[in-house]
Amino acid sequence: MHLNMLLHTSKIIFAARLCRLTGLLPWQPVEILTSTNRRGKRSIQKTRGRLLHYAKAEAAPPNTSGQPQALLPTLKGAKMLVDTHVHVWEIDPPKYPVGPTAPTWNTYPDEPGAADELLAEMNAHGVDWAVLVQTSWSTWDNGYIADSAARFPHRFIGHGLIDPQDPNNAEQVRYWVHERGLAGFRFHPMYYPEEKILLTAQNGPMWEEIAAAGAVIQFHLTAAEADQIDAIARRFPRLTLILDHLGYPQVEAPEAAYQPIVDLARYDNVHVKLSDVNGHSRQSYPHADVHPFIVRIFSAFGSERIIWGTGYPGRHRAKHNWPSLAQELRLIREGLPFLRDDDKENILGGTAARIWELTQSST
C-alpha cells in the first residue's frame, strides 16, 4: 500500500469524524420509495402486496424459521440484518436451465445452490432478509429467483437479469416485475468492454420501463463503466441504482483510477454495495489494503447509501473461495475501525431496509 494513500485515508477519517461531531454532514439520508406518489410504486405494492400488508401490523420478534408469519420484524429503526447479494440457483432444465448470460461465459456449476440452504444459514446467523441475485450461469430465465422469493416473501427479495442485447427487453422487464414479482435487476456492463451497452438506443425503452416500474437496479462494473451509470443516474434521478462490490477497486492501481466510482456520489440515487472485500484484497483479514477505498466510499456516500452483501449460500461460500457468513459479518462489525455503531447498523441493514421498504410505517 502506498504511503500517500495511508495519509489520505487518515485525513478522510478525521474529516468524516469532524463532520459528525459538528453536525455538518456532507451527505444526507435518502428515503427511497416513501409515501410520495411516485410513478411505479403501485406496481411494486401489487407484486409485494403480502409484504406491505404484513408491514402494517405491530412488530414481532425476528422470524427464525422458514415458515410464513403474520407479523414481520419491520419497525422503523429496528436493527435488521439484510444481505443484499446472494446468488442461488437450481439445475433442473427446462424449468430451471443452466447457460451463459455473457458473450464469453463458460463456467457452470456441478450442483445446485438452493434457496433453502441459504435460508437455514440466515436463520443460524440472525439474518432477516436476503436479496436473491440471478447468477451469470442461469440464463436469462429468472424463474428460480422469482419462485424462491414467492415461496418465502417474508425473507427473500428477487433480482433477475435482463439481456441488454435483447430488442424486446422492455417487455421482459414488464413480465418479471408485474407477473413474477421481481423487485429489480442486475446488469453486467463490465462484460461488454467494446461498447457502452447500457446506453444503446435500443435500450431506451427498457430504461423507461424500469423507471416506470420503480425497479431497483444493481451494476456489476469497474471504474471504466462508471460513465454509463453517470448518464443513467442523471436521466433517471428517482431510480435507485447500486454499484456492486465497491466497483472493483484495484489495490495496486493509482489512486486516481478509482475516482470515477467515487464521483458517482454526486447523484443521491446512487448507492454502493460493500461486498467482496476479500476478493479485492491481497492481505488477510481485515483486508487493510482495501480500507482506503472503503473510506473514500464512506466519506463520499455516507453509510446512508452503503449496503452490505456477501455472495453464495452455505457451503458454496468456501467452494467458491468466499468468506463464511460469520466472517462477512465480523468484517463489518469489527474489522473496519472507522465505522461507528450507527454506520454499521445502516450498512448491515438500515440502508437496505429503506431501499426495499422493509420497514414498517408509523401508521
C-alpha positions as CSV (number, residue, x, y, z in Angstrom):
1,M,0.0,0.0,0.0
2,H,1.3,3.5,-0.9
3,L,2.3,5.8,1.9
4,N,0.3,8.7,0.4
5,M,-2.8,6.5,0.3
6,L,-2.4,5.8,4.1
7,L,-2.1,9.5,4.8
8,H,-5.1,10.3,2.6
9,T,-7.1,7.7,4.4
10,S,-6.3,9.2,7.8
11,K,-7.3,12.7,6.6
12,I,-10.6,11.4,5.3
13,I,-11.4,9.5,8.6
14,F,-10.7,12.7,10.6
15,A,-12.8,14.8,8.3
16,A,-15.7,12.4,8.5
17,R,-15.5,12.3,12.3
18,L,-15.3,16.1,12.4
19,C,-18.4,16.4,10.3
20,R,-20.3,14.1,12.5
21,L,-19.3,15.9,15.7
22,T,-20.3,19.3,14.3
23,G,-23.4,18.0,12.6
24,L,-22.2,19.4,9.3
25,L,-22.7,16.2,7.3
26,P,-21.6,16.3,3.7
27,W,-24.3,13.7,2.9
28,Q,-28.0,13.4,3.6
29,P,-30.1,10.3,4.2
30,V,-32.1,9.4,1.1
31,E,-35.6,7.9,1.6
32,I,-36.4,5.6,-1.3
33,L,-39.9,4.6,-2.2
34,T,-41.6,6.7,0.5
35,S,-45.2,7.6,0.8
36,T,-44.8,10.0,-2.1
37,N,-46.9,9.1,-5.1
38,R,-44.1,8.3,-7.4
39,R,-44.7,6.6,-10.7
40,G,-44.3,2.9,-10.5
41,K,-44.9,2.5,-6.8
42,R,-48.4,0.9,-7.4
43,S,-46.8,-2.0,-9.3
44,I,-44.3,-2.7,-6.5
45,Q,-47.1,-2.7,-4.0
46,K,-49.1,-5.1,-6.1
47,T,-46.3,-7.6,-6.6
48,R,-45.2,-7.4,-3.0
49,G,-48.7,-6.8,-1.6
50,R,-48.4,-9.5,1.0
51,L,-45.2,-8.0,2.4
52,L,-46.7,-4.5,2.6
53,H,-49.9,-5.8,4.2
54,Y,-47.9,-7.6,6.9
55,A,-45.8,-4.5,7.5
56,K,-48.9,-2.6,8.7
57,A,-49.2,-4.8,11.7
58,E,-47.4,-4.4,15.0
59,A,-43.8,-5.7,15.1
60,A,-43.0,-9.2,16.2
61,P,-39.7,-10.8,17.3
62,P,-37.4,-11.7,14.4
63,N,-38.6,-14.7,12.4
64,T,-36.0,-17.5,12.8
65,S,-37.9,-20.2,10.9
66,G,-38.6,-20.7,7.3
67,Q,-42.4,-20.6,7.7
68,P,-44.5,-17.5,6.9
69,Q,-45.6,-15.5,9.9
70,A,-48.4,-13.0,10.3
71,L,-46.3,-10.2,11.7
72,L,-42.9,-9.0,10.4
73,P,-40.0,-7.5,12.4
74,T,-40.1,-4.3,10.4
75,L,-40.3,-1.5,12.9
76,K,-38.6,1.6,11.5
77,G,-35.2,1.9,13.2
78,A,-35.1,-1.8,14.1
79,K,-31.6,-3.4,13.9
80,M,-32.1,-5.6,10.9
81,L,-29.6,-7.7,9.0
82,V,-30.1,-7.6,5.3
83,D,-27.7,-9.5,3.0
84,T,-28.2,-7.7,-0.4
85,H,-26.2,-10.0,-2.6
86,V,-26.7,-13.8,-2.5
87,H,-26.6,-16.0,-5.6
88,V,-28.9,-19.0,-5.5
89,W,-29.6,-21.4,-8.4
90,E,-31.1,-24.7,-9.3
91,I,-30.1,-27.2,-12.1
92,D,-33.4,-28.6,-13.4
93,P,-33.9,-27.9,-17.1
94,P,-36.1,-27.0,-18.8
95,K,-37.8,-25.4,-15.7
96,Y,-34.6,-24.0,-14.3
97,P,-32.0,-24.1,-17.1
98,V,-28.2,-23.5,-17.0
99,G,-26.5,-21.5,-19.6
100,P,-24.5,-18.3,-20.4
101,T,-25.6,-14.7,-19.9
102,A,-22.4,-13.1,-21.3
103,P,-20.6,-13.4,-24.6
104,T,-17.6,-15.2,-23.1
105,W,-19.2,-17.0,-20.2
106,N,-18.0,-20.6,-19.9
107,T,-18.2,-21.6,-16.2
108,Y,-21.1,-23.7,-14.9
109,P,-22.0,-25.3,-11.6
110,D,-21.9,-29.0,-10.9
111,E,-24.6,-28.9,-8.2
112,P,-27.4,-26.6,-7.1
113,G,-27.0,-23.7,-4.6
114,A,-30.5,-23.8,-3.2
115,A,-32.6,-21.1,-1.5
116,D,-33.4,-23.5,1.3
117,E,-29.7,-23.8,2.1
118,L,-29.4,-20.1,2.3
119,L,-32.5,-19.8,4.5
120,A,-31.1,-22.2,7.0
121,E,-27.8,-20.3,7.1
122,M,-29.7,-17.0,7.5
123,N,-31.6,-18.4,10.5
124,A,-28.4,-19.6,12.1
125,H,-26.8,-16.2,11.9
126,G,-29.8,-14.0,12.5
127,V,-30.1,-12.5,9.0
128,D,-33.6,-11.2,8.5
129,W,-33.7,-10.7,4.7
130,A,-31.7,-11.6,1.6
131,V,-31.7,-10.2,-1.9
132,L,-31.5,-13.1,-4.3
133,V,-29.4,-12.3,-7.4
134,Q,-29.7,-14.3,-10.6
135,T,-26.3,-15.9,-11.4
136,S,-24.5,-15.4,-14.7
137,W,-24.8,-19.2,-15.4
138,S,-28.6,-19.5,-15.0
139,T,-29.6,-18.0,-18.4
140,W,-31.9,-15.0,-18.7
141,D,-34.7,-17.1,-17.2
142,N,-35.2,-15.7,-13.7
143,G,-37.7,-18.3,-12.8
144,Y,-35.8,-19.9,-9.8
145,I,-35.2,-16.4,-8.3
146,A,-38.9,-15.5,-8.7
147,D,-40.2,-18.8,-7.4
148,S,-37.9,-18.7,-4.3
149,A,-38.9,-15.1,-3.5
150,A,-42.6,-16.2,-3.9
151,R,-42.1,-19.2,-1.6
152,F,-40.6,-17.0,1.2
153,P,-41.9,-13.5,0.6
154,H,-41.1,-12.5,4.2
155,R,-37.4,-13.4,3.8
156,F,-36.3,-13.0,0.2
157,I,-36.4,-10.2,-2.4
158,G,-35.8,-11.2,-6.1
159,H,-33.4,-9.6,-8.5
160,G,-33.1,-11.0,-12.0
161,L,-31.1,-10.4,-15.1
162,I,-32.3,-8.6,-18.3
163,D,-30.4,-9.1,-21.6
164,P,-29.2,-5.7,-22.7
165,Q,-28.8,-7.1,-26.3
166,D,-32.4,-8.3,-26.5
167,P,-34.5,-5.9,-28.6
168,N,-37.6,-7.0,-26.6
169,N,-36.1,-6.4,-23.2
170,A,-38.7,-3.8,-22.2
171,E,-41.3,-6.5,-22.4
172,Q,-39.1,-8.7,-20.3
173,V,-38.9,-6.0,-17.6
174,R,-42.7,-5.8,-17.6
175,Y,-43.1,-9.6,-17.3
176,W,-40.6,-10.2,-14.5
177,V,-41.8,-7.2,-12.4
178,H,-45.6,-7.3,-12.9
179,E,-46.2,-11.0,-13.5
180,R,-43.4,-12.7,-11.5
181,G,-42.9,-10.2,-8.7
182,L,-39.2,-9.3,-9.1
183,A,-38.1,-6.1,-7.3
184,G,-35.2,-5.3,-9.5
185,F,-32.5,-6.4,-11.9
186,R,-28.7,-6.6,-12.3
187,F,-26.7,-5.6,-15.3
188,H,-23.1,-6.5,-16.2
189,P,-21.6,-3.6,-18.2
190,M,-18.1,-4.9,-17.5
191,Y,-18.9,-7.9,-19.7
192,Y,-19.2,-5.7,-22.8
193,P,-15.9,-3.7,-22.8
194,E,-16.2,-2.9,-26.5
195,E,-19.4,-0.9,-26.2
196,K,-21.4,1.2,-23.8
197,I,-24.0,-1.5,-23.7
198,L,-26.4,0.3,-21.2
199,L,-26.6,3.4,-23.3
200,T,-27.5,2.0,-26.7
201,A,-30.6,3.4,-28.4
202,Q,-32.2,0.0,-28.4
203,N,-32.2,0.1,-24.6
204,G,-34.0,3.4,-24.3
205,P,-37.5,1.7,-23.9
206,M,-36.0,-0.7,-21.4
207,W,-34.9,2.1,-19.1
208,E,-38.2,3.8,-19.4
209,E,-40.0,0.6,-18.4
210,I,-37.6,0.1,-15.5
211,A,-38.2,3.6,-14.3
212,A,-42.0,3.2,-14.6
213,A,-41.9,0.0,-12.6
214,G,-39.8,1.6,-9.8
215,A,-37.3,-1.4,-10.0
216,V,-34.0,-1.3,-8.1
217,I,-31.0,-1.7,-10.3
218,Q,-27.6,-3.0,-9.5
219,F,-24.5,-2.9,-11.7
220,H,-21.6,-5.3,-11.9
221,L,-18.9,-2.8,-13.1
222,T,-15.5,-1.3,-12.8
223,A,-14.4,2.3,-13.0
224,A,-14.2,2.0,-16.7
225,E,-18.0,1.7,-16.9
226,A,-18.9,4.4,-14.4
227,D,-19.7,6.9,-17.2
228,Q,-22.7,4.7,-18.2
229,I,-24.1,4.8,-14.7
230,D,-23.5,8.6,-14.6
231,A,-25.7,9.0,-17.6
232,I,-28.4,6.8,-16.3
233,A,-28.4,8.4,-12.8
234,R,-28.7,11.8,-14.4
235,R,-31.5,10.8,-16.7
236,F,-33.5,8.9,-14.0
237,P,-32.8,10.7,-10.7
238,R,-35.6,8.8,-8.9
239,L,-34.3,5.4,-9.9
240,T,-32.4,3.6,-7.2
241,L,-29.0,2.4,-8.5
242,I,-26.4,0.2,-6.8
243,L,-22.7,-0.3,-7.5
244,D,-21.8,-3.9,-6.8
245,H,-18.6,-5.0,-5.0
246,L,-17.4,-1.4,-4.4
247,G,-16.9,-1.0,-8.1
248,Y,-13.9,-3.4,-8.1
249,P,-11.1,-1.3,-6.6
250,Q,-7.6,-2.3,-7.7
251,V,-5.3,-2.1,-4.7
252,E,-2.1,-1.7,-6.8
253,A,-3.6,0.8,-9.2
254,P,-3.0,4.6,-9.0
255,E,-5.4,6.3,-6.6
256,A,-7.0,8.3,-9.5
257,A,-8.1,5.2,-11.2
258,Y,-10.9,4.7,-8.7
259,Q,-12.1,8.2,-8.8
260,P,-14.9,7.7,-11.4
261,I,-16.6,5.4,-8.9
262,V,-16.3,7.9,-6.0
263,D,-17.6,10.7,-8.3
264,L,-20.9,8.9,-8.7
265,A,-21.7,10.1,-5.1
266,R,-22.9,13.3,-6.7
267,Y,-26.1,11.6,-7.5
268,D,-28.4,11.0,-4.5
269,N,-29.9,7.9,-6.1
270,V,-26.6,6.0,-6.4
271,H,-25.6,3.6,-3.6
272,V,-22.6,1.3,-3.1
273,K,-22.6,-2.4,-2.1
274,L,-19.8,-3.1,0.4
275,S,-19.1,-6.7,-0.7
276,D,-16.3,-9.0,-2.0
277,V,-13.7,-7.2,0.1
278,N,-11.7,-10.4,0.4
279,G,-11.7,-10.7,-3.4
280,H,-10.2,-7.3,-3.9
281,S,-7.6,-7.7,-1.2
282,R,-4.0,-9.1,-1.3
283,Q,-4.0,-9.3,2.5
284,S,-5.7,-11.5,5.1
285,Y,-8.5,-10.3,7.4
286,P,-9.3,-7.4,8.0
287,H,-8.0,-6.7,4.4
288,A,-6.4,-3.4,5.3
289,D,-5.2,-2.8,1.8
290,V,-8.9,-2.3,0.7
291,H,-9.7,0.1,3.6
292,P,-8.6,3.3,1.8
293,F,-11.2,2.6,-0.9
294,I,-13.9,1.8,1.7
295,V,-13.0,5.1,3.5
296,R,-13.3,7.0,0.2
297,I,-16.7,5.5,-0.4
298,F,-17.8,6.1,3.2
299,S,-16.7,9.7,3.1
300,A,-18.4,10.4,-0.3
301,F,-21.6,8.5,0.1
302,G,-22.1,8.1,3.8
303,S,-23.4,5.0,5.4
304,E,-26.9,6.0,4.5
305,R,-26.0,5.0,0.9
306,I,-24.0,1.9,1.6
307,I,-25.4,-1.6,1.8
308,W,-23.8,-5.0,2.8
309,G,-23.7,-8.1,0.6
310,T,-21.9,-11.5,0.6
311,G,-22.1,-14.0,-2.3
312,Y,-23.1,-17.6,-2.1
313,P,-25.3,-19.8,0.2
314,G,-23.9,-22.1,2.9
315,R,-21.1,-24.5,1.9
316,H,-20.9,-22.8,-1.6
317,R,-19.1,-19.9,0.0
318,A,-16.0,-22.0,0.8
319,K,-16.4,-23.8,-2.5
320,H,-16.1,-20.5,-4.4
321,N,-13.3,-19.2,-2.2
322,W,-15.5,-16.7,-0.4
323,P,-15.5,-16.0,3.3
324,S,-18.1,-17.6,5.5
325,L,-21.2,-15.7,6.5
326,A,-19.8,-15.3,10.1
327,Q,-16.6,-13.9,8.6
328,E,-18.5,-11.5,6.4
329,L,-20.4,-10.2,9.5
330,R,-17.3,-9.9,11.5
331,L,-15.6,-7.7,8.9
332,I,-18.4,-5.1,9.2
333,R,-18.8,-5.4,13.0
334,E,-15.1,-5.5,14.0
335,G,-12.8,-5.1,11.0
336,L,-13.5,-1.5,9.9
337,P,-12.4,0.8,12.8
338,F,-13.5,4.0,11.1
339,L,-17.2,2.9,11.2
340,R,-19.3,4.0,14.2
341,D,-22.1,1.8,15.6
342,D,-24.8,3.7,13.7
343,D,-22.8,3.4,10.5
344,K,-22.7,-0.4,11.0
345,E,-26.4,-0.5,11.5
346,N,-27.0,1.3,8.3
347,I,-24.7,-0.8,6.3
348,L,-25.8,-4.1,7.7
349,G,-29.5,-3.5,7.2
350,G,-30.8,0.0,7.7
351,T,-30.0,1.4,4.3
352,A,-31.3,-1.8,2.6
353,A,-34.5,-1.6,4.6
354,R,-35.1,1.9,3.2
355,I,-34.3,0.9,-0.3
356,W,-36.6,-2.2,-0.5
357,E,-39.2,-0.8,2.0
358,L,-38.5,-3.4,4.7
359,T,-39.5,-1.0,7.5
360,Q,-43.0,-0.5,9.0
361,S,-44.8,2.7,8.5
362,S,-45.6,4.8,11.6
363,T,-49.3,4.5,11.0
